[in-house]
């Protein structure tokens, strides 16, 4: 897996494929991703609608457009499809897990928890979308940190729409304490980004070499969030788990 020593990661809330013009066009997301040439893509607000005539669902169609492997992580099942998180990857998919982050009387939330790579050269990737209320996010971040600590890994990428409007809020402080403090560029709203709602964290922190919001016209128009693009330097020489129990 020498070709994956440096990895491009994208995190993007795709707003159920609805662009700033109100049109639902998943292929615009795919076109923007082709320009970015990512190895790993974490998506939120993935709306899959099953076609009665056998057209497949939108995440699979996006995978065909980009040449990446899809992993679906629904949080809600609907009569003709599902909705939630998604992952696209160029790396081999080893194992897929789901972390339930649902809070009572609120919209169901979860994290897609995936091991990518090979047995001795792997990275754990978690994709999530946290709740709108502070009490939800506090519960969800505590649950995420507990799940991370319960399972051993040598490299970890946590990304998603954290919906954390306050940079000094408790959920943000807990994540910074766990992963190290690293700011993120504003990504919302896409036309005039003011808030850093979307984040990418890595462990160890120095895996993350660069982080930027993509401000190209296709990206600004395809969703109400801008995509985050990170460059990672993967350290496959690490032998001791950084998290969890062996």
Secondary structure, 3 states (H helix, E strand, C coil): CHHHCEEEEEEEECHHHECCCCCECHHHHHHHHHHHCCCEEEEEEEEEECCCCCCCCHHHHHHHHHCCEEEEEEEEEECCEEEEEEEEECCCEEEEEEEECCCCCCCCCEEEEEEEEECCEEEEEEEEECCCCHHHHHHHHHHHHHHHHHCCECCEEEEEECCCCCCCCHHHHHHHHHHCCCCCCCCECCCCCCECCEEEEEECHHHEEEEEECCCHHHHHHCCECCEEEEEECCCCCCCCCECCC
